[in-house]
């Protein structure tokens, strides 16, 4: 029986694990290996020439390679931080609106928000590039109605990255709202009943019951939001091409440009490795931050 | 937990609930605005879409832009390419995930938990990290610059395995043991007993996989290497932007965007319960 089960286990696992091994683990190991080489993406792996840490020295050195990389890295960090800082609180507020049993409309809101999550990023980018248009776009017109002067949106280095953050938040927030609702349904209603008996205000209930008990949901949301944010590509590739003045040149766009378009496979791999290590650090910090909160209570 | 099983709500009629409903309505309208504007713009004449200040409603709604899209890009071909990519990956992901999810949920073998953890870790790996060697690997395998190269690396993924394992754990062991005593093979048990028991999870995974691969842009753009015959709709769409750039043909771009948005959004509106339930299952227990 044990023999039969382990044979079946191998058969059942082979397709999925085999595919993931070949198309995720092997390229991941190759990325790490190639990051120590000088290699043209247009040629075979056997042409890669070991150069030690030279690529990493370039990335953190004073040349234009290092400057462009650090700009892309900073832009991605800023973009990620802004996205998470907007998405998390918004998803809790919208989640409360969807979850409440107090007023009708919650399910409609959830449907609208989640529909935007289904829209291909490429279509989002195209539509928003027109919404942002300084002349024929409706955003500046609407701002004009309430007396706010027209904004430069995508055309100024000061506002372009933030404009792409807004576009991203609009597309993604529905997914995180559903996650927040999932977290809210896990909180026992008896806690709120007890709090009401004790005369706790709605505000106090939110800070003392809702938020602490959503810790795991918020951690999960934060991790997913970070992973999603570093993948931003379409709006940059399509609308801004990294500009104006490098202000929207983000990691995914930069790595692809260097590693595929310029065929500098070793250098691009070193960038990818740096991105991966940074992500691991951020995720470990997020876990530490949320675990700290748990111990304080 | 499912939205359809929620008990009937009786809303109190007072000013507080009315105010909240109004707020919800305003947010919903604001969130829907970009999509509404997209559809409205696709029905405008070129002159209307370039007007300053912008006109919100098309004066005489027409579908000219939609016909023009099919002249600029081979729309039918792009749709078929997208359908091929989304359908092949989806079917394969469902089958491979069912099999692996069953093994992880119902077998015990040496190293199971380690293997599972290693697979789950790949869920958190952004695709850009493996893009460069993967691009070269498809060259070695002779599947670059065509649709096979788009689909082959995506026939299995960790999210599907995770989702299936979560649901299959809930299938009673007695049911599986009884079938084994009756002499059913493991494959028969999986597809005749386990799979029907986890249909909501299969529906959810089907929709997630379909939407993800219908919408995906970075990998097809990279592996297809400019072979426009093989472009899915989302990449063909980006070609509309460069076409006739001087005139900024907004209506054309919006018509293309509307066409690309329709399949995933329509699918979602009809089947949203499965999406929501599966997010609940993965988000809460994960």
Interface residues (C-beta under 8 A of the other chain):
Chain A: X5 X6 X8 X9 X11 X12 X13 X15 X16 X17 X19 X20 X23 X24 X25 X26 X27 X28 X30 X31 X34 X41 X44 X45 X94 X97 X100 X101 X102 X103 X104 X105 X106 X107 X108 X109 X110 X111 X112 X113 X114 X115 X116 X118 X119 X120 X121 X122 X123 X124 X126 X127 X128 X130 X131 X135 X136 X137 X138 X141 X144 X170 X174 X175 X178 X179 X181 X182 X183 X185 X186 X217 X220 X223 X227 X230 X231 X233 X234 X237 X238 X251 X252 X255 X256 X259 X260 X265 X268 X269 X272 X273 X275 X276 X279 X283
Chain B: X1 X3 X9 X11 X12 X16 X17 X18 X19 X20 X21 X23 X24 X25 X27 X28 X31 X32 X34 X35 X37 X38 X41 X49 X50 X51 X52 X53 X54 X56 X95 X96 X97 X99 X100 X102 X103 X104 X107 X109 X115 X119 X122 X124 X125 X126 X127 X128 X129 X130 X131 X132 X133 X134 X135 X136 X137 X140 X152 X153 X154 X155 X156 X157 X158 X160 X161 X186 X190 X211 X214 X215 X217 X218 X221 X222 X234 X235 X237 X238 X241 X250 X253 X254 X256 X257 X260 X261 X264 X265 X267 X268 X269 X272 X275 X276 X279 X280 X283 X284 X286
